[in-house]
């Protein structure tokens, strides 16, 4: 086994937009750097790349352009590059999200930044040992959707409210990944997978990697400043950092970036310390395009949007939540009339007895649990927002209660059976690859 790592700072100039909230924000400062972290693995005749980028999501055209450059610069085939967003809500303006639009110059620069980072990692390939692991990291992520007395489901309901009945589902505390060591004993890289929305700093007006940056900082304090951390966020569409049932304190703010980051780093370090490093692990990648339909927008909502919004509000997002929703109805209806489906890429990458499952959306926790439960691999890493983004992927049950994650918008447009289709495809791909295959 050989491994190479690299990172690249992609923090924009102060003053740019920050996607991730309903209304427009601009960065007034930089709290911590936004990075692209890349890991290239080579074993026998297979070479793959894994990337985590401190962005809220990756457009399909960014993924396609980056993969083309990666193939030209390194020879790694397109489906051998798994590109994932950490989903920080204080990252660069690379997504059209509700009241914020992407900065096209930043979007166009991202593919080359990703490809350049992978090319640099590819140049650093050297003999390495790999230790795969998985376990539990309780108390760091919590459900964010709650049943209310009026029969609805609400995201982030007020703490202590008598209207709150209980959570719709539970967070998944699974933490999984692998550590890569140089023959000298130096930690080259850690790939860490855990599911929690990176909204710890809330609606801050600064650029930050949020708690994934905290994980990076913690591991580098433990292992040295050159260790690369590839953080793959898990199915966190209905999972957040705050505990609604804990009325004594809030888990938002800069302090919790470090507390969650150091907590996850501690769990990962403990699990990796008892894992057996191996000199060689078999690598393999399989993928499948799954065609998933888009939900139609009711005609009355389209007519209301057309009658209410000005031409300027259609071109540029208004800064009012109700008018933003009307704009989303109109834009989604136009998108669906051009093409009423998406081709969602489901990818499984085998690293010995571990498998990385890439899903292109904000996936709910139960969908991840179902995939992991059906996986033949001892260690299953489920990376959401990988190789593109098609919005939220709720469970069928979630559509019954409604709530923000199910509201019709470009950020929630797939048919209710989308999650089931992804589970079926991921399970089939996992079973297609045989776990293990370790070499000498």
N, C-alpha and C positions, 0 to 999 in steps of 0.2 A: 504494500500500500504506500502510495505517495500522496502528500497533501500540500497545498499552497493556499495562502490567505492574503487578503489585502482589504484596505478600506479607503474610502474617498469621502471628503467633506462636501456635502451638497447644500449647505445652509445658504439661502438666498440673502440678498441685501435687505437690511431693515427697511420696513415700509411696505413690504409685499403683503398680499392677502393670506389669511390663514383659514383653510376649510375645516369643517368639523362641527360647526354650530349652525343654528338656524340663520342667524344674522351675520352680516359682514364684519370681519375683524381685520385689523392690520397689525403687523408685528412692529412693536416699538423698541424691541431689544432682542438679544439672543440669550436665552437662559443656559442652554447647552447645545453642542453641535448636532446637526442632523447628518447622518452618515449612510453610505451604502457599504455594507459588509459582505464580503464574498469569500467563499470556500470552494476550492477545486479539489476533487478526489480522483485518484487514478489507481486502478487495480487491474492487472492483466491487460485485456484489450479494451477496457471501458474507462471513459473519463466523463465526469459529471460536474456541474456547478450548482451551488446553492447560494442564493442571495437574499438578504433582508435589507430593505430600504426604509428609511424613516420617513414614510409618506402615508397619507390616509388610505390611498389605494393606487393601483396601477391600471391605466387605460389599456385596452386590448392592443391598440396601435403602438403603445410604448413597448409592450411585451414583444410584439412582432418585430418592431424595428431593432430592439435590443438583441433579440435572438439572431437576427440576420448579421448584425455587427459581430456578435460573439462567435458565430460560425466562421466569419471571415478572419477574425483576429486570433482565434485559438483552435479552430477545427472541431470544437465541441458541437455536436449536432443540436438542432433547435430544441427537441424535446428532452435533451439532456441537461438543460438549464432550467432550474426551478427558481422563479423570481417571485418573491413575496413582499408584501407591504406589512410593516409593523402595525399600521393603523393608528399612529399617533394623530391626535386631534389638534396638535399645534405644530404641524409640518408645513411644507411649502405648498403653493397654490397649483397643485397638479390635478385637481378633481373639480368637476362641476357638481357642487353639493348644495342644494337648497338655496340659501341666499348668497352664496359665493360662487364665482366662476373661476375656472382655471386661467392661469397666465400662460399663454401659448408659448412664449419664449422659454419658460421654465419646463414645460412639458416636452418641448422639442429637444432640450438639452439632456433630459433624463436618460434616454436610451444609450447615448454615448457614455454617460457617466457610469451606468451599470456595466456596459461592455468593457470599458477601460479598467474598472475594478476587477472584473473577472480575468482580463488579460494579464494584469499585474499578478494576480494570485496564481495564474497558470505558469508564469515565469518563475515563481518561487517554489515549485514542486520539489519535495524532498522526502526521504523515507520517514514514515510516521507510524505510530501505534494508535489504534482506535478502541475506545471503551464505550459500549452502548449501555444505556440504563433507562429505567423508568420507575416511578413511584408516586407518592402523593404529597401535595403541598397545601394542606388545609389552612383555612382562615385568611386567605389572601384574595379571594374572589367570591362574589355573592350574586344571587339572582337580582335582576333589576326590573322584572315585570311582575306586578302584583294584582290579584283579583280584588275588585272593589265591591262595596255593598250594592252599588247600582247595577251590577252585572257586567261592568266593563273591566278591561285590563289596562293598567296604567304603568308607564315607565317612570321609575324614580318617584313614587308617591311620597307625600310628606311623612316624615318620621313621626310616629306616635299618633297618627290620625286614626280616629275611630272608624273611618270609612274603609280602612285597609283590612282585608280578610286574611290574606296570606299569599305567599309566592306562587306563581304559575308553575315553576319548575325549580330545579336546583343547579347550582354551578358544578362543574366537573373539576375536582382538585388535582387531576392527573398532571404530572410534570414528566416530561420525557426528553431524551436527547442523546448526545454523545460528545465525549471529549477526545481531542486529538493531540497526542503528545509527540514531540520530536524524540529522536533516539537519545538525545542528551538529557531528557527529562523535562524539558521546557514545554509548557502548554502552548500549543500553536493556536488552537481554536476550541470553542465550545458552541455547540448547536443546542439551543434550549427552546422547548415548546411548552407553553402554558396558555390558558385561555382567560383573558381579562381585558375589558375595554381600556385602552390607554387614554383615559380622560381624567387622570388624577389631578392635573393642574387646572381642570375645568375650563372656563372661558377666558383663560389668560391671553394677554396680548403680547406674547413673545414666542419665539421659535423654541421648541423643545422636543426631544425624543420621548418625553414622558417617562413612565416607569421602565420601558425597555432600555432607555439610557441609564437608568439606575441600576439595572442588572449588569450592564456593561461596565459601569464604574466599579461596582462591587467586585466583580470577577477580576478586574485588572488590579485592584488593590490586593487581592489574594494571590494572583499569579504573575503579576508584572504588567507594565503598560503596553506591551506588544501583543498580548493575547487578543485574538479576534473573536467577537461574540456575534454569532448569527442567531438573532432572536426571531423565532417563528411563532406568531400569535395563533392560538388555537381557536376553536369555535366559540366566539364570545359575543355573538349577536344579541343574546339576552342576558349577558353577564357583565357586571361592573365591579369597581373596586370598593364601593361603599356598602355597608350593611344596613339596610332599611330597618331591621329589627333592633339595631343598637342605637337607642335614642340618646346615649350619653356622649357620643362623639361622632365627628365626621371624618371620613378617610380621604378627603380631598385636600389638596395643597402640596406645596413643595416638599414638606417634611415626609409625606407619604410616598413621594417618588423614590426617595432613598429607602424608606422602610419596606416597601414592597419589593424594590429592586434587590436590597440586601437579603430579604427573606427568601426570594426565589434563588438567588445565588447560593445561599446557604444550603437549601434543599438539594440543589443540583450538585454542589460540591460533595455533600455527604453521600449521595447516591453514586456519583462517579468514583468516589474513593474506594468503594467495595466492588466495583465492576472490574472485570478482567480485561486488560488491554490486549489487543491482538495485532499481530504484525500484518495480517492480510484479511480483508473482508471482500466478498464478492459484491460487485455493483451491478445494478440493472435498472432500467427505466421502462415502464409501459404507460401508455396514456390512451384516452378515448374522448372523442367529442360527443357530448350528449345534447341533443336538440331539446330545448325547453321552451314552451310557449310563454307569451306575455299576456297578462290579464288585460281585458278590454276596459277602456274608460267609458263609463256610462255617458250617453249622449247629452243628458241634461247638465252634467258637470262640464262637458266641453263647451256647450252653449253658454253656460254661466261665465266660464273663463273668458270666452270671446267677447261677451257683452260687458264684462267688468274691467278687463285689463287694457291699458293703453298700449300702443305699439312699442313705446319705450320700455314699459314694464315687461313686455315679452322678450325684448332684446337683452335687457339688463335686469337682474333679479331685484324685485322690490324689497323693501326692508320692513315687511309686515307679514307675520306668519300666515294669516289667512290668504293674503294675496300671493304669497310664495306657493301655497298649496294649489291655488287656482292655476298658477303658471305651470306647476308640475303636471297637472292634469292635461293641459294643452300640449306641452312638450312631449309627454309620454304618448299621447294619442297620435301625434305626428310621427314619432319614432315607430310606433306599432303599425301605422299605415304603410310605412316603407318596408318593414320586416317584422312579422308578428312572432318571432322566435329569436332565441340566442343559441349559439353553439358553445356550450360550456365545456372547457377542457378539464377533465379529471385526470390527475397524474399520480402514479405511485412510483417512488424511487426506493430501491432496496439498497440498504447499507448493512450487509451481513444479516444479523438477526433483528435488525430494525427496519422499519418501513416509514417513509415520509409520504403522506397523502396530501396532495395539493388540491384545494377546492376554491373556485373563483367567486367567492361571495362572502358576505357577513353571515356566517352560519350559526344556527342555534345549537346550544350545548347538547341537546338530546340527539341531534343528528350525528355529532361527533361520537357520543357514547355508543350509538348503534354501530357505527363503522368500527370502532375499536373493539366492541364486543364480538364482531364477526371476523376480526382479523386473525389469521394464523400466526402472525408474528408476535414474539414475546414483547417487543417494544414498538408501539405504533404512534408515530408523530403525525398529528393532524394539523396542517397549516392552512388557515383560511386566507382569503384574499391573495391566493397564489395564482400566477399566470393570468391575471385579469380580475375584473370585478363586475358582477351582474347584480349588485345590490344585496339586500337582505335575503336570507334563505330561512324563513321561519318553518316551524313544524306545522302540520295540518291543524293540530290542536290550537296553535297560537292564532290562527285566522278566526277561530270561533269567538275569541274574546276581543279581537281587534287590538288597537293600540298603535303607537307610533311606528313600530317596525313592520306593521302590515298595511299601513296607509298607502294607497296608490300614489306612486311617485316614481321618478327615474331611479330612486334609491330603493324601491320596493315594488318590483314590477312582475316578478315571476309567478307562474301559476302555483297554487297551493301544493301540488304534488312534486314541486321541484326538489325539495329535500329528499323525498323518497327515491327519486330518480338518481340523485347523487349518491345516496347510500348504496343502491343496487350496483351502480357502475364502480364505485370505489371497492366494494366487497368483491366483485368479480375480478378486478385488477389485482387486488391483494392475493386472492386465491390462485391467480395465474402465476405469481412469483413464489418460488419455494424459499422459505426462511432459511437463513444460515448460509452454507456454502463457504465457510471460512477456509482460508488457505493456511500455509505453514507459518 
